[in-house]
Amino acid sequence: MIDFHEISRRLKEVVSHIEQKEKVLDKDIAQALKLDPQYYAVIKRRNKIPYEAIALFCKKNGLSINWILLQQKPKYLT
């Protein structure tokens, strides 16, 4: 099963690299996914994965959605 918290951890890793920030908060992830921070808090509490927002984020940043969702290599698309 796909785990919301694992996906969140990988998104934090990417956002940290993109924004050159050491500490990435949930509001930073919400902003990167173009979601309202309050909505992100709700879906986090409910363990609902925002697939469409993640897909758009991956496309914009050249990331493999398989790596974000399933931790399958490669991390970046070439």
Residue pairs with C-beta under 8 A, 6 or more apart in sequence:
2 49
2 69
2 70
4 43
4 44
4 47
4 48
4 49
6 71
7 49
7 54
7 68
7 69
8 26
8 29
8 44
10 67
10 68
10 71
11 29
11 32
11 33
11 54
11 57
11 68
12 24
12 28
12 29
14 32
14 61
14 63
14 68
15 21
15 24
15 28
15 29
15 32
16 22
16 23
16 24
18 32
18 61
19 28
21 28
26 37
26 40
26 41
26 44
27 37
27 40
29 40
30 36
30 37
30 39
30 40
31 37
32 57
33 40
33 50
33 53
33 54
33 56
33 57
34 53
34 56
34 57
35 43
35 50
35 53
40 50
43 49
43 50
49 69
54 65
54 68
54 69
55 65
57 63
58 64
58 65
58 68
62 76
62 77
63 75
63 76
63 77
64 72
64 73
64 74
64 75
64 76
64 77
66 72
67 73
67 74
67 75
